[in-house]
Amino acid sequence: MLQPRYPITTPRLTLRPFTPDDLDAVNSYESRPDVTRYLYWEPRDRDTSRTFLDKKITRTALRDEGDALDLAVTLRDTGHLIGSALLMWTSKEHRQGEIGYILHPDHHGHGYAPEAAREMLRLGFADLRLHRITGRLDARNTASARVLEKLRMRREATLIENEFVKGEWVSEAVYAILDREWAP
């Protein structure tokens, strides 16, 4: 089980549970086609963002396999919400998890995604005692692949046209890192 103490801070970011007041900031990136291009869902209108925000608000602890931490990523100096970071507990028996992240494009290119994702790895390895953490992405998403590579995750597989998403067959890249390979 993992119930982090919030807020979680990194040198430039604060990770915290989502609140209902985050709706405008969340919808500002969830509504963008350039953000959802490689995701499973289409751009969201405000009501759809609200529905998914309600779910995010509840995802603050990992009590059992299948649970997820879904945290708001904010800038430490301003408190401005710029995206989300995710840690899912995918297998209790095999001590495995998965990370994910979404950032508003206005904040790409500053190293915020690796900084937030690095903290999710720390939570998974140091606090939850996972053995292996993966990152899965549309194989065309080279920017996200670079984030995982900055975290020293290795590309283990490319699953060719393994999913039918938004009307087309897409390939999936799978990255992973083991606890013994991770360094804080």
Solvent accessible surface area in square Angstrom, and as a share of the most:
residue,aa,sasa,rsa
1,M,135,0.60
2,L,13,0.06
3,Q,88,0.39
4,P,10,0.07
5,R,221,0.81
6,Y,59,0.22
7,P,86,0.54
8,I,15,0.08
9,T,70,0.41
10,T,12,0.07
11,P,116,0.73
12,R,97,0.35
13,L,0,0.00
14,T,22,0.13
15,L,0,0.00
16,R,59,0.21
17,P,35,0.22
18,F,3,0.01
19,T,55,0.32
20,P,98,0.61
21,D,136,0.71
22,D,10,0.05
23,L,13,0.07
24,D,91,0.47
25,A,27,0.21
26,V,0,0.00
27,N,25,0.13
28,S,52,0.33
29,Y,2,0.01
30,E,1,0.00
31,S,45,0.29
32,R,75,0.27
33,P,97,0.61
34,D,81,0.42
35,V,19,0.11
36,T,2,0.01
37,R,150,0.55
38,Y,50,0.19
39,L,47,0.23
40,Y,126,0.48
41,W,58,0.20
42,E,103,0.46
43,P,52,0.33
44,R,22,0.08
45,D,91,0.47
46,R,113,0.41
47,D,94,0.49
48,T,48,0.28
49,S,0,0.00
50,R,100,0.36
51,T,89,0.52
52,F,82,0.34
53,L,2,0.01
54,D,80,0.41
55,K,113,0.48
56,K,21,0.09
57,I,48,0.25
58,T,101,0.58
59,R,59,0.22
60,T,29,0.17
61,A,5,0.04
62,L,0,0.00
63,R,139,0.51
64,D,69,0.35
65,E,90,0.40
66,G,62,0.60
67,D,47,0.25
68,A,5,0.03
69,L,0,0.00
70,D,9,0.05
71,L,0,0.00
72,A,0,0.00
73,V,0,0.00
74,T,5,0.03
75,L,23,0.11
76,R,126,0.46
77,D,126,0.65
78,T,96,0.56
79,G,46,0.44
80,H,97,0.43
81,L,12,0.06
82,I,0,0.00
83,G,0,0.00
84,S,6,0.04
85,A,0,0.00
86,L,39,0.20
87,L,0,0.00
88,M,49,0.22
89,W,15,0.05
90,T,62,0.36
91,S,18,0.11
92,K,102,0.43
93,E,145,0.65
94,H,106,0.47
95,R,112,0.41
96,Q,52,0.23
97,G,1,0.01
98,E,19,0.08
99,I,6,0.03
100,G,19,0.18
101,Y,43,0.16
102,I,34,0.17
103,L,14,0.07
104,H,23,0.10
105,P,30,0.19
106,D,99,0.52
107,H,32,0.14
108,H,104,0.46
109,G,85,0.82
110,H,100,0.45
111,G,28,0.27
112,Y,31,0.12
113,A,14,0.11
114,P,10,0.07
115,E,17,0.07
116,A,1,0.01
117,A,0,0.00
118,R,98,0.36
119,E,20,0.09
120,M,0,0.00
121,L,1,0.01
122,R,76,0.28
123,L,1,0.01
124,G,0,0.00
125,F,7,0.03
126,A,41,0.32
127,D,60,0.31
128,L,17,0.09
129,R,158,0.58
130,L,3,0.01
131,H,62,0.28
132,R,54,0.20
133,I,0,0.00
134,T,19,0.11
135,G,2,0.02
136,R,105,0.38
137,L,19,0.09
138,D,18,0.09
139,A,27,0.21
140,R,108,0.40
141,N,31,0.16
142,T,86,0.50
143,A,55,0.42
144,S,17,0.11
145,A,10,0.08
146,R,129,0.47
147,V,18,0.10
148,L,3,0.01
149,E,91,0.41
150,K,123,0.52
151,L,7,0.03
152,R,138,0.50
153,M,7,0.03
154,R,88,0.32
155,R,110,0.40
156,E,70,0.31
157,A,35,0.28
158,T,58,0.34
159,L,73,0.36
160,I,127,0.64
161,E,99,0.44
162,N,61,0.31
163,E,47,0.21
164,F,122,0.51
165,V,21,0.12
166,K,78,0.33
167,G,60,0.58
168,E,77,0.34
169,W,144,0.50
170,V,12,0.07
171,S,26,0.17
172,E,10,0.05
173,A,0,0.00
174,V,22,0.12
175,Y,1,0.00
176,A,0,0.00
177,I,0,0.00
178,L,21,0.10
179,D,45,0.23
180,R,184,0.67
181,E,70,0.32
182,W,39,0.14
183,A,51,0.40
184,P,131,0.82
